[in-house]
Amino acid sequence: METLKGVGVSNGIVIGKALVILDEETVTLEEHLESSHIEEEIQRFRDALNTAKEQIRSIKNQIKDRIGEEHAFIFDTHILLLDDGTLKNETEKFIHQNSCNAEWAFSQVLMRVLREFSSLGDAYFVERGNDLKDVGKRVLQVLVGEKNKLFGFQNLSQDVVVIGSEFGPSNITNFDNSRILGFATDFGGQTTHTAIIAKALDLPAVVGLHDVTKRIKSGDTVILDSFSGKIFSNPDEATLEKYRKMIHIYKEEEANYRKDLGEPATSPDGLEIELLANIELATEVDGALTNGARGVGLYRTEFLFLACDPELPTEKTHFETYCQIAEKLKDEVVTIRTLDLGGEKFFNRTFVREKEINPVMGVRGVRLCLMRKDIFRTQLRAILRAAHKYKNIRIMFPLISGVREWRTTRDFLQEVMEELRSEGIPFEENPSLGVMIEVPSAAMVADLLAEEVDFFSIGTNDLIQYFLAIDRANDDVSYLYDPLHPGFVRLLSQVIAAAQKKGIDVSCCGEMASSPIYACLLILLGLRKLSMNPSSLPIIHHMIRVMDFTRMGKLINDPAKVPTGPDTRAAFLKAFRELLSENDFTHLIGEIDDEET
């Protein structure tokens, strides 16, 4: 038996035979064209784009019928990528300049753009590059006359776990769910659209396994456990029996998650927790509300810029989008995070500076906005105008490193307000202003920041990485990435205490909030607001309604005072297991066992 560890992106455990799909790239060869055929070739390229868009619209309609409108938005983003002016214009320019065939020109432009995405050092946009790869493959297949090889698995004779290098959302939606039990990939992460679709389809998946396609072969018996992010190849009988029992228990428990979504997220001992959603598109709001969200704790505005590329979004585009989201949420809060990008983004050259050696710690977030005040001004004007119309809007600023940077940002906001005032344009005079706590220096002066802002949102993804000096993408050190590290637990405790002492709102919008284990820790540390991917809301909601946090607090004492990582982990997980065994979360005990080992 061999065990591989990756990242679980949806809930479930399945047992079946492996079907390994070795991804074959669409082969494109350069062909020289006579000048008289150039315009004809450009038209062929345009026709291919239109055909690809029609195919994606068809997939979108299938998804809408199967799992609802709220998840079909992902394919709107794919269509937006095909509508991108730069991809189209650069390809046509390449055909003109090189007198070559469309598939060669498009493949070269696509590769250049994908290289730019992968070099950004920003996980969000690196993973958005996966969407572009999926879309690009479709266009190339139209141009060369291929059909997507992964779309043929509609008549399988047995239940299988599909294994491949990576799958795009359009691949996943064409899987035969009656036979395909789940999937595992070499690449991928928790925030990819493939992961979102897998969750929506209730398709267990483990991604980021690095070399699963080399270590498992077709026909092997596999157990895929998306709770722990593990896949077992050729397991022994004892392991098989253990997981068969876990599958049975999980199916019984899963039915309970949605029964009480309409009820408040209140624990048996009276703790009231507000659950919010992280979104990137207005079309996600309906699904978030269906899953029990009481507002939006993080609206990532980056996709507005990607959707408008190669142009910048206008103030009108910003304003209409923010109003659309606020209107859907009615009286529930919507937290708009200002642009959080690095210095080398998108297909255009709007943000390009000299290539940064370490872009994650370079010109990004508020740093970029303060350097490009024209971009920042447009966005702030739109948010302030929308906040005047809809009183549920608040503004959050990313990557604030301390009081000085906050004051610089606030002063610029005041300048923008003065401009609107002088122009006679209505705007919100007293907007709720907050900062992301994702830089250790900001966390260390949280008490000072709390004197000047209205709310905190703790971005645990970056904060853990910066605090522990860990690059999660580096396999050699990723094992050190530990949300239960005593130093980090203390840091969280200090930030939460600083906010509570001043009486300002504090929440968490990082991945920790979407894990039952870590969400429980955050609540014990004092958080009463958690914001997460909409698909994680039901299980966290249910966990809160059955967990006695007072008892758990007594079992583990103060997690911020445990001296070592292993001690923190052992004490916390032991208590979690004891309480889980008394409630209907038995399937998570396997995950607890994995944490302890």
QUIJOCOR-V975503 format. One record per residue. N is the residue number from 1. PHI is phi in whole degrees, 0 to 359 (999 if undefined). BURIAL is 1 if it has 24 or more other C-alpha atoms within 12 Angstrom, else 0. D_CENTER is the distance of its C-alpha to the mean C-alpha in whole Angstrom. Layout:
# QUIJOCOR-V975503
n:N phi:PHI burial:BURIAL d_center:D_CENTER
n:N phi:PHI burial:BURIAL d_center:D_CENTER
This chain:
# QUIJOCOR-V975503
n:1 phi:999 burial:0 d_center:32
n:2 phi:236 burial:0 d_center:29
n:3 phi:244 burial:1 d_center:26
n:4 phi:244 burial:1 d_center:23
n:5 phi:245 burial:1 d_center:20
n:6 phi:224 burial:1 d_center:16
n:7 phi:238 burial:1 d_center:13
n:8 phi:282 burial:1 d_center:13
n:9 phi:244 burial:1 d_center:10
n:10 phi:207 burial:1 d_center:13
n:11 phi:267 burial:1 d_center:16
n:12 phi:149 burial:1 d_center:19
n:13 phi:227 burial:1 d_center:22
n:14 phi:223 burial:1 d_center:24
n:15 phi:232 burial:1 d_center:27
n:16 phi:187 burial:1 d_center:28
n:17 phi:275 burial:1 d_center:30
n:18 phi:282 burial:1 d_center:27
n:19 phi:235 burial:1 d_center:27
n:20 phi:270 burial:1 d_center:26
n:21 phi:250 burial:1 d_center:25
n:22 phi:274 burial:0 d_center:26
n:23 phi:296 burial:0 d_center:24
n:24 phi:256 burial:0 d_center:27
n:25 phi:291 burial:0 d_center:26
n:26 phi:291 burial:1 d_center:28
n:27 phi:280 burial:0 d_center:31
n:28 phi:236 burial:1 d_center:32
n:29 phi:242 burial:0 d_center:36
n:30 phi:281 burial:0 d_center:37
n:31 phi:233 burial:0 d_center:40
n:32 phi:277 burial:0 d_center:42
n:33 phi:244 burial:0 d_center:43
n:34 phi:290 burial:0 d_center:46
n:35 phi:303 burial:0 d_center:46
n:36 phi:291 burial:0 d_center:47
n:37 phi:256 burial:0 d_center:44
n:38 phi:297 burial:1 d_center:41
n:39 phi:296 burial:0 d_center:41
n:40 phi:296 burial:0 d_center:41
n:41 phi:291 burial:1 d_center:38
n:42 phi:296 burial:1 d_center:36
n:43 phi:295 burial:0 d_center:36
n:44 phi:298 burial:1 d_center:35
n:45 phi:296 burial:1 d_center:32
n:46 phi:297 burial:1 d_center:32
n:47 phi:297 burial:0 d_center:33
n:48 phi:295 burial:1 d_center:30
n:49 phi:299 burial:1 d_center:27
n:50 phi:295 burial:0 d_center:29
n:51 phi:297 burial:1 d_center:29
n:52 phi:299 burial:1 d_center:25
n:53 phi:296 burial:1 d_center:24
n:54 phi:296 burial:0 d_center:26
n:55 phi:298 burial:1 d_center:25
n:56 phi:293 burial:1 d_center:21
n:57 phi:298 burial:1 d_center:23
n:58 phi:296 burial:0 d_center:25
n:59 phi:297 burial:1 d_center:22
n:60 phi:302 burial:1 d_center:20
n:61 phi:295 burial:1 d_center:23
n:62 phi:297 burial:0 d_center:23
n:63 phi:297 burial:1 d_center:20
n:64 phi:300 burial:1 d_center:21
n:65 phi:290 burial:0 d_center:24
n:66 phi:277 burial:0 d_center:22
n:67 phi:228 burial:0 d_center:19
n:68 phi:103 burial:0 d_center:20
n:69 phi:300 burial:1 d_center:19
n:70 phi:297 burial:1 d_center:16
n:71 phi:258 burial:1 d_center:14
n:72 phi:289 burial:1 d_center:16
n:73 phi:303 burial:1 d_center:14
n:74 phi:303 burial:1 d_center:12
n:75 phi:280 burial:1 d_center:16
n:76 phi:296 burial:1 d_center:17
n:77 phi:294 burial:1 d_center:14
n:78 phi:294 burial:1 d_center:16
n:79 phi:294 burial:1 d_center:19
n:80 phi:299 burial:1 d_center:18
n:81 phi:297 burial:1 d_center:18
n:82 phi:287 burial:1 d_center:21
n:83 phi:280 burial:1 d_center:23
n:84 phi:305 burial:1 d_center:22
n:85 phi:296 burial:1 d_center:25
n:86 phi:292 burial:1 d_center:25
n:87 phi:305 burial:1 d_center:24
n:88 phi:294 burial:1 d_center:27
n:89 phi:293 burial:1 d_center:29
n:90 phi:294 burial:1 d_center:29
n:91 phi:293 burial:1 d_center:30
n:92 phi:296 burial:1 d_center:33
n:93 phi:297 burial:1 d_center:34
n:94 phi:298 burial:1 d_center:34
n:95 phi:298 burial:1 d_center:36
n:96 phi:298 burial:1 d_center:38
n:97 phi:290 burial:0 d_center:39
n:98 phi:251 burial:0 d_center:39
n:99 phi:48 burial:1 d_center:40
n:100 phi:234 burial:1 d_center:38
n:101 phi:287 burial:1 d_center:37
n:102 phi:295 burial:1 d_center:33
n:103 phi:295 burial:1 d_center:31
n:104 phi:292 burial:1 d_center:32
n:105 phi:299 burial:1 d_center:31
n:106 phi:296 burial:1 d_center:28
n:107 phi:297 burial:1 d_center:27
n:108 phi:290 burial:1 d_center:28
n:109 phi:296 burial:1 d_center:26
n:110 phi:299 burial:1 d_center:23
n:111 phi:298 burial:0 d_center:23
n:112 phi:296 burial:1 d_center:24
n:113 phi:295 burial:1 d_center:21
n:114 phi:296 burial:1 d_center:19
n:115 phi:297 burial:0 d_center:20
n:116 phi:297 burial:1 d_center:20
n:117 phi:300 burial:1 d_center:16
n:118 phi:289 burial:1 d_center:16
n:119 phi:266 burial:1 d_center:18
n:120 phi:286 burial:1 d_center:16
n:121 phi:76 burial:1 d_center:15
n:122 phi:243 burial:1 d_center:12
n:123 phi:301 burial:1 d_center:9
n:124 phi:300 burial:1 d_center:7
n:125 phi:277 burial:1 d_center:10
n:126 phi:299 burial:1 d_center:11
n:127 phi:286 burial:1 d_center:9
n:128 phi:294 burial:1 d_center:10
n:129 phi:298 burial:1 d_center:13
n:130 phi:296 burial:1 d_center:12
n:131 phi:296 burial:1 d_center:13
n:132 phi:297 burial:1 d_center:16
n:133 phi:297 burial:1 d_center:17
n:134 phi:298 burial:1 d_center:17
n:135 phi:294 burial:1 d_center:19
n:136 phi:298 burial:1 d_center:21
n:137 phi:299 burial:1 d_center:22
n:138 phi:296 burial:1 d_center:23
n:139 phi:298 burial:1 d_center:25
n:140 phi:297 burial:1 d_center:27
n:141 phi:294 burial:1 d_center:28
n:142 phi:294 burial:1 d_center:29
n:143 phi:296 burial:1 d_center:31
n:144 phi:265 burial:1 d_center:33
n:145 phi:83 burial:0 d_center:33
n:146 phi:269 burial:0 d_center:31
n:147 phi:254 burial:0 d_center:29
n:148 phi:301 burial:1 d_center:26
n:149 phi:298 burial:0 d_center:27
n:150 phi:279 burial:1 d_center:24
n:151 phi:276 burial:0 d_center:25
n:152 phi:273 burial:0 d_center:29
n:153 phi:273 burial:1 d_center:28
n:154 phi:252 burial:0 d_center:29
n:155 phi:229 burial:0 d_center:32
n:156 phi:285 burial:0 d_center:32
n:157 phi:267 burial:0 d_center:34
n:158 phi:212 burial:0 d_center:33
n:159 phi:288 burial:1 d_center:29
n:160 phi:224 burial:1 d_center:27
n:161 phi:253 burial:1 d_center:24
n:162 phi:278 burial:1 d_center:23
n:163 phi:234 burial:1 d_center:22
n:164 phi:206 burial:1 d_center:21
n:165 phi:296 burial:1 d_center:20
n:166 phi:195 burial:1 d_center:17
n:167 phi:234 burial:1 d_center:16
n:168 phi:274 burial:1 d_center:15
n:169 phi:305 burial:1 d_center:14
n:170 phi:292 burial:1 d_center:18
n:171 phi:295 burial:1 d_center:19
n:172 phi:298 burial:1 d_center:17
n:173 phi:292 burial:1 d_center:19
n:174 phi:263 burial:1 d_center:22
n:175 phi:294 burial:1 d_center:22
n:176 phi:276 burial:1 d_center:25
n:177 phi:294 burial:1 d_center:24
n:178 phi:284 burial:0 d_center:27
n:179 phi:239 burial:1 d_center:28
n:180 phi:272 burial:1 d_center:24
n:181 phi:278 burial:1 d_center:23
n:182 phi:180 burial:1 d_center:20
n:183 phi:213 burial:1 d_center:19
n:184 phi:222 burial:1 d_center:18
n:185 phi:224 burial:1 d_center:17
n:186 phi:292 burial:1 d_center:18
n:187 phi:243 burial:1 d_center:15
n:188 phi:117 burial:1 d_center:11
n:189 phi:213 burial:1 d_center:8
n:190 phi:287 burial:1 d_center:6
n:191 phi:256 burial:1 d_center:3
n:192 phi:287 burial:1 d_center:6
n:193 phi:293 burial:1 d_center:8
n:194 phi:300 burial:1 d_center:10
n:195 phi:295 burial:1 d_center:9
n:196 phi:297 burial:1 d_center:8
n:197 phi:295 burial:1 d_center:12
n:198 phi:301 burial:1 d_center:13
n:199 phi:295 burial:1 d_center:12
n:200 phi:296 burial:1 d_center:14
n:201 phi:273 burial:1 d_center:17
n:202 phi:56 burial:1 d_center:17
n:203 phi:255 burial:1 d_center:17
n:204 phi:304 burial:1 d_center:17
n:205 phi:209 burial:1 d_center:15
n:206 phi:232 burial:1 d_center:15
n:207 phi:241 burial:1 d_center:14
n:208 phi:66 burial:1 d_center:14
n:209 phi:273 burial:1 d_center:18
n:210 phi:72 burial:1 d_center:19
n:211 phi:224 burial:1 d_center:23
n:212 phi:297 burial:1 d_center:23
n:213 phi:291 burial:1 d_center:24
n:214 phi:265 burial:0 d_center:27
n:215 phi:257 burial:1 d_center:28
n:216 phi:235 burial:1 d_center:28
n:217 phi:242 burial:0 d_center:30
n:218 phi:304 burial:1 d_center:31
n:219 phi:99 burial:0 d_center:33
n:220 phi:295 burial:1 d_center:31
n:221 phi:281 burial:1 d_center:31
n:222 phi:228 burial:1 d_center:27
n:223 phi:249 burial:1 d_center:26
n:224 phi:249 burial:1 d_center:22
n:225 phi:245 burial:1 d_center:20
n:226 phi:281 burial:1 d_center:17
n:227 phi:292 burial:1 d_center:17
n:228 phi:265 burial:1 d_center:18
n:229 phi:73 burial:1 d_center:17
n:230 phi:241 burial:1 d_center:20
n:231 phi:227 burial:1 d_center:22
n:232 phi:250 burial:1 d_center:26
n:233 phi:256 burial:1 d_center:28
n:234 phi:49 burial:1 d_center:32
n:235 phi:292 burial:1 d_center:32
n:236 phi:284 burial:0 d_center:35
n:237 phi:296 burial:0 d_center:37
n:238 phi:296 burial:0 d_center:36
n:239 phi:293 burial:1 d_center:32
n:240 phi:301 burial:1 d_center:32
n:241 phi:295 burial:0 d_center:34
n:242 phi:302 burial:0 d_center:32
n:243 phi:283 burial:1 d_center:29
n:244 phi:298 burial:0 d_center:31
n:245 phi:294 burial:0 d_center:31
n:246 phi:296 burial:1 d_center:28
n:247 phi:298 burial:1 d_center:27
n:248 phi:298 burial:0 d_center:30
n:249 phi:294 burial:1 d_center:29
n:250 phi:299 burial:1 d_center:25
n:251 phi:298 burial:0 d_center:26
n:252 phi:291 burial:0 d_center:28
n:253 phi:284 burial:1 d_center:26
n:254 phi:302 burial:1 d_center:23
n:255 phi:297 burial:0 d_center:25
n:256 phi:281 burial:0 d_center:26
n:257 phi:300 burial:1 d_center:22
n:258 phi:265 burial:0 d_center:22
n:259 phi:299 burial:0 d_center:26
n:260 phi:244 burial:1 d_center:26
n:261 phi:298 burial:1 d_center:23
n:262 phi:284 burial:0 d_center:25
n:263 phi:270 burial:0 d_center:26
n:264 phi:298 burial:0 d_center:25
n:265 phi:278 burial:1 d_center:23
n:266 phi:242 burial:1 d_center:26
n:267 phi:281 burial:1 d_center:27
n:268 phi:303 burial:0 d_center:31
n:269 phi:266 burial:0 d_center:32
n:270 phi:93 burial:0 d_center:31
n:271 phi:283 burial:1 d_center:28
n:272 phi:259 burial:1 d_center:26
n:273 phi:247 burial:1 d_center:22
n:274 phi:266 burial:1 d_center:20
n:275 phi:256 burial:1 d_center:17
n:276 phi:239 burial:1 d_center:15
n:277 phi:245 burial:1 d_center:11
n:278 phi:264 burial:1 d_center:8
n:279 phi:226 burial:1 d_center:8
n:280 phi:233 burial:1 d_center:9
n:281 phi:225 burial:1 d_center:12
n:282 phi:298 burial:1 d_center:15
n:283 phi:290 burial:1 d_center:15
n:284 phi:278 burial:1 d_center:12
n:285 phi:299 burial:1 d_center:15
n:286 phi:301 burial:1 d_center:17
n:287 phi:296 burial:1 d_center:15
n:288 phi:296 burial:1 d_center:14
n:289 phi:294 burial:1 d_center:18
n:290 phi:300 burial:1 d_center:19
n:291 phi:274 burial:1 d_center:17
n:292 phi:102 burial:1 d_center:18
n:293 phi:295 burial:1 d_center:16
n:294 phi:252 burial:1 d_center:19
n:295 phi:140 burial:1 d_center:17
n:296 phi:247 burial:1 d_center:14
n:297 phi:273 burial:1 d_center:14
n:298 phi:205 burial:1 d_center:11
n:299 phi:254 burial:1 d_center:11
n:300 phi:280 burial:1 d_center:10
n:301 phi:271 burial:1 d_center:13
n:302 phi:301 burial:1 d_center:12
n:303 phi:292 burial:1 d_center:12
n:304 phi:303 burial:1 d_center:16
n:305 phi:288 burial:1 d_center:17
n:306 phi:296 burial:1 d_center:16
n:307 phi:293 burial:1 d_center:17
n:308 phi:267 burial:1 d_center:20
n:309 phi:305 burial:1 d_center:21
n:310 phi:272 burial:1 d_center:23
n:311 phi:274 burial:0 d_center:24
n:312 phi:271 burial:1 d_center:23
n:313 phi:297 burial:1 d_center:22
n:314 phi:282 burial:1 d_center:25
n:315 phi:300 burial:1 d_center:26
n:316 phi:297 burial:0 d_center:26
n:317 phi:298 burial:1 d_center:23
n:318 phi:304 burial:1 d_center:21
n:319 phi:302 burial:1 d_center:24
n:320 phi:295 burial:1 d_center:24
n:321 phi:293 burial:1 d_center:20
n:322 phi:295 burial:1 d_center:20
n:323 phi:294 burial:1 d_center:23
n:324 phi:299 burial:1 d_center:21
n:325 phi:293 burial:1 d_center:19
n:326 phi:297 burial:1 d_center:21
n:327 phi:297 burial:1 d_center:24
n:328 phi:295 burial:1 d_center:21
n:329 phi:277 burial:1 d_center:21
n:330 phi:55 burial:0 d_center:24
n:331 phi:267 burial:0 d_center:25
n:332 phi:281 burial:1 d_center:22
n:333 phi:291 burial:1 d_center:20
n:334 phi:231 burial:1 d_center:18
n:335 phi:259 burial:1 d_center:16
n:336 phi:267 burial:1 d_center:16
n:337 phi:272 burial:1 d_center:15
n:338 phi:293 burial:1 d_center:17
n:339 phi:313 burial:1 d_center:16
n:340 phi:236 burial:1 d_center:14
n:341 phi:232 burial:1 d_center:15
n:342 phi:273 burial:1 d_center:17
n:343 phi:280 burial:1 d_center:20
n:344 phi:231 burial:1 d_center:20
n:345 phi:235 burial:1 d_center:18
n:346 phi:68 burial:1 d_center:18
n:347 phi:272 burial:1 d_center:21
n:348 phi:274 burial:1 d_center:23
n:349 phi:246 burial:0 d_center:25
n:350 phi:302 burial:1 d_center:24
n:351 phi:253 burial:1 d_center:23
n:352 phi:292 burial:0 d_center:24
n:353 phi:236 burial:0 d_center:26
n:354 phi:296 burial:0 d_center:28
n:355 phi:301 burial:0 d_center:25
n:356 phi:269 burial:0 d_center:24
n:357 phi:292 burial:0 d_center:25
n:358 phi:227 burial:0 d_center:22
n:359 phi:297 burial:1 d_center:19
n:360 phi:298 burial:1 d_center:17
n:361 phi:250 burial:1 d_center:20
n:362 phi:254 burial:1 d_center:21
n:363 phi:277 burial:1 d_center:22
n:364 phi:209 burial:1 d_center:18
n:365 phi:57 burial:1 d_center:17
n:366 phi:300 burial:1 d_center:20
n:367 phi:301 burial:1 d_center:22
n:368 phi:294 burial:1 d_center:22
n:369 phi:299 burial:1 d_center:22
n:370 phi:286 burial:1 d_center:26
n:371 phi:277 burial:0 d_center:27
n:372 phi:246 burial:1 d_center:26
n:373 phi:293 burial:0 d_center:27
n:374 phi:296 burial:0 d_center:28
n:375 phi:292 burial:1 d_center:24
n:376 phi:297 burial:1 d_center:24
n:377 phi:301 burial:1 d_center:27
n:378 phi:300 burial:1 d_center:26
n:379 phi:293 burial:1 d_center:22
n:380 phi:295 burial:1 d_center:24
n:381 phi:302 burial:1 d_center:27
n:382 phi:295 burial:1 d_center:25
n:383 phi:295 burial:1 d_center:23
n:384 phi:297 burial:1 d_center:26
n:385 phi:293 burial:1 d_center:28
n:386 phi:295 burial:1 d_center:25
n:387 phi:292 burial:1 d_center:26
n:388 phi:289 burial:1 d_center:29
n:389 phi:280 burial:1 d_center:29
n:390 phi:237 burial:1 d_center:26
n:391 phi:283 burial:1 d_center:27
n:392 phi:269 burial:1 d_center:24
n:393 phi:270 burial:1 d_center:22
n:394 phi:228 burial:1 d_center:21
n:395 phi:245 burial:1 d_center:20
n:396 phi:234 burial:1 d_center:18
n:397 phi:249 burial:1 d_center:18
n:398 phi:270 burial:1 d_center:16
n:399 phi:59 burial:1 d_center:18
n:400 phi:287 burial:1 d_center:21
n:401 phi:263 burial:1 d_center:23
n:402 phi:174 burial:1 d_center:26
n:403 phi:296 burial:1 d_center:29
n:404 phi:300 burial:0 d_center:30
n:405 phi:293 burial:1 d_center:27
n:406 phi:298 burial:1 d_center:26
n:407 phi:295 burial:1 d_center:30
n:408 phi:298 burial:0 d_center:29
n:409 phi:294 burial:1 d_center:26
n:410 phi:297 burial:1 d_center:28
n:411 phi:296 burial:0 d_center:31
n:412 phi:293 burial:1 d_center:30
n:413 phi:300 burial:1 d_center:28
n:414 phi:297 burial:1 d_center:32
n:415 phi:299 burial:0 d_center:33
n:416 phi:296 burial:1 d_center:31
n:417 phi:299 burial:1 d_center:32
n:418 phi:296 burial:0 d_center:36
n:419 phi:298 burial:0 d_center:35
n:420 phi:298 burial:1 d_center:34
n:421 phi:297 burial:0 d_center:37
n:422 phi:293 burial:0 d_center:40
n:423 phi:272 burial:0 d_center:38
n:424 phi:73 burial:0 d_center:39
n:425 phi:265 burial:0 d_center:35
n:426 phi:298 burial:0 d_center:34
n:427 phi:206 burial:1 d_center:31
n:428 phi:284 burial:1 d_center:30
n:429 phi:285 burial:1 d_center:32
n:430 phi:230 burial:0 d_center:31
n:431 phi:289 burial:1 d_center:27
n:432 phi:283 burial:1 d_center:25
n:433 phi:243 burial:1 d_center:24
n:434 phi:221 burial:1 d_center:21
n:435 phi:229 burial:1 d_center:20
n:436 phi:282 burial:1 d_center:17
n:437 phi:263 burial:1 d_center:18
n:438 phi:223 burial:1 d_center:16
n:439 phi:246 burial:1 d_center:19
n:440 phi:307 burial:1 d_center:22
n:441 phi:297 burial:1 d_center:25
n:442 phi:292 burial:1 d_center:23
n:443 phi:298 burial:1 d_center:23
n:444 phi:288 burial:1 d_center:27
n:445 phi:245 burial:1 d_center:28
n:446 phi:302 burial:1 d_center:26
n:447 phi:296 burial:1 d_center:29
n:448 phi:285 burial:0 d_center:30
n:449 phi:296 burial:1 d_center:27
n:450 phi:297 burial:1 d_center:28
n:451 phi:287 burial:0 d_center:31
n:452 phi:238 burial:1 d_center:30
n:453 phi:240 burial:1 d_center:26
n:454 phi:266 burial:1 d_center:26
n:455 phi:199 burial:1 d_center:22
n:456 phi:246 burial:1 d_center:20
n:457 phi:229 burial:1 d_center:16
n:458 phi:274 burial:1 d_center:16
n:459 phi:266 burial:1 d_center:13
n:460 phi:293 burial:1 d_center:13
n:461 phi:303 burial:1 d_center:11
n:462 phi:284 burial:1 d_center:13
n:463 phi:298 burial:1 d_center:16
n:464 phi:297 burial:1 d_center:16
n:465 phi:298 burial:1 d_center:16
n:466 phi:290 burial:1 d_center:19
n:467 phi:293 burial:1 d_center:21
n:468 phi:266 burial:1 d_center:21
n:469 phi:55 burial:0 d_center:22
n:470 phi:241 burial:0 d_center:19
n:471 phi:264 burial:1 d_center:17
n:472 phi:296 burial:1 d_center:15
n:473 phi:280 burial:0 d_center:15
n:474 phi:264 burial:0 d_center:19
n:475 phi:301 burial:0 d_center:20
n:476 phi:291 burial:0 d_center:23
n:477 phi:235 burial:0 d_center:22
n:478 phi:298 burial:0 d_center:19
n:479 phi:295 burial:0 d_center:21
n:480 phi:276 burial:0 d_center:22
n:481 phi:287 burial:1 d_center:18
n:482 phi:223 burial:1 d_center:19
n:483 phi:297 burial:1 d_center:18
n:484 phi:262 burial:1 d_center:21
n:485 phi:303 burial:1 d_center:23
n:486 phi:303 burial:1 d_center:26
n:487 phi:296 burial:1 d_center:26
n:488 phi:288 burial:1 d_center:22
n:489 phi:299 burial:1 d_center:23
n:490 phi:296 burial:1 d_center:26
n:491 phi:299 burial:1 d_center:24
n:492 phi:302 burial:1 d_center:22
n:493 phi:300 burial:1 d_center:25
n:494 phi:294 burial:1 d_center:27
n:495 phi:295 burial:1 d_center:24
n:496 phi:297 burial:1 d_center:24
n:497 phi:296 burial:1 d_center:28
n:498 phi:296 burial:1 d_center:28
n:499 phi:293 burial:1 d_center:26
n:500 phi:292 burial:1 d_center:28
n:501 phi:297 burial:0 d_center:31
n:502 phi:275 burial:0 d_center:31
n:503 phi:81 burial:0 d_center:30
n:504 phi:260 burial:1 d_center:27
n:505 phi:291 burial:1 d_center:23
n:506 phi:217 burial:1 d_center:21
n:507 phi:217 burial:1 d_center:17
n:508 phi:236 burial:1 d_center:14
n:509 phi:240 burial:1 d_center:11
n:510 phi:269 burial:1 d_center:10
n:511 phi:298 burial:1 d_center:9
n:512 phi:303 burial:1 d_center:12
n:513 phi:294 burial:1 d_center:13
n:514 phi:266 burial:1 d_center:11
n:515 phi:258 burial:1 d_center:14
n:516 phi:306 burial:1 d_center:17
n:517 phi:295 burial:1 d_center:19
n:518 phi:285 burial:1 d_center:17
n:519 phi:299 burial:1 d_center:17
n:520 phi:298 burial:1 d_center:21
n:521 phi:300 burial:1 d_center:21
n:522 phi:300 burial:1 d_center:20
n:523 phi:294 burial:1 d_center:22
n:524 phi:296 burial:1 d_center:25
n:525 phi:280 burial:1 d_center:24
n:526 phi:117 burial:1 d_center:25
n:527 phi:289 burial:1 d_center:22
n:528 phi:236 burial:1 d_center:22
n:529 phi:223 burial:1 d_center:19
n:530 phi:229 burial:1 d_center:15
n:531 phi:238 burial:1 d_center:12
n:532 phi:206 burial:1 d_center:9
n:533 phi:304 burial:1 d_center:7
n:534 phi:307 burial:1 d_center:10
n:535 phi:291 burial:1 d_center:11
n:536 phi:272 burial:1 d_center:11
n:537 phi:300 burial:1 d_center:14
n:538 phi:300 burial:1 d_center:17
n:539 phi:290 burial:1 d_center:17
n:540 phi:292 burial:1 d_center:17
n:541 phi:302 burial:1 d_center:19
n:542 phi:293 burial:1 d_center:22
n:543 phi:302 burial:1 d_center:22
n:544 phi:298 burial:1 d_center:23
n:545 phi:287 burial:1 d_center:25
n:546 phi:247 burial:1 d_center:27
n:547 phi:268 burial:1 d_center:27
n:548 phi:270 burial:1 d_center:30
n:549 phi:287 burial:1 d_center:28
n:550 phi:296 burial:0 d_center:32
n:551 phi:296 burial:0 d_center:33
n:552 phi:295 burial:1 d_center:30
n:553 phi:300 burial:1 d_center:30
n:554 phi:290 burial:0 d_center:34
n:555 phi:292 burial:0 d_center:33
n:556 phi:254 burial:1 d_center:31
n:557 phi:63 burial:0 d_center:33
n:558 phi:256 burial:1 d_center:31
n:559 phi:296 burial:1 d_center:28
n:560 phi:281 burial:1 d_center:28
n:561 phi:250 burial:1 d_center:32
n:562 phi:286 burial:0 d_center:31
n:563 phi:287 burial:0 d_center:33
n:564 phi:230 burial:0 d_center:31
n:565 phi:304 burial:1 d_center:27
n:566 phi:301 burial:0 d_center:29
n:567 phi:294 burial:0 d_center:31
n:568 phi:302 burial:1 d_center:28
n:569 phi:297 burial:1 d_center:26
n:570 phi:297 burial:1 d_center:29
n:571 phi:294 burial:1 d_center:30
n:572 phi:292 burial:1 d_center:27
n:573 phi:288 burial:1 d_center:26
n:574 phi:297 burial:1 d_center:30
n:575 phi:294 burial:1 d_center:30
n:576 phi:298 burial:1 d_center:26
n:577 phi:296 burial:1 d_center:28
n:578 phi:298 burial:1 d_center:31
n:579 phi:284 burial:1 d_center:30
n:580 phi:298 burial:1 d_center:27
n:581 phi:294 burial:0 d_center:31
n:582 phi:267 burial:0 d_center:32
n:583 phi:238 burial:1 d_center:29
n:584 phi:270 burial:1 d_center:28
n:585 phi:232 burial:1 d_center:25
n:586 phi:303 burial:1 d_center:27
n:587 phi:297 burial:1 d_center:24
n:588 phi:280 burial:1 d_center:22
n:589 phi:298 burial:1 d_center:25
n:590 phi:300 burial:1 d_center:25
n:591 phi:293 burial:1 d_center:22
n:592 phi:298 burial:1 d_center:24
n:593 phi:301 burial:0 d_center:26
n:594 phi:296 burial:0 d_center:24
n:595 phi:298 burial:1 d_center:23
n:596 phi:287 burial:0 d_center:26
n:597 phi:266 burial:0 d_center:27
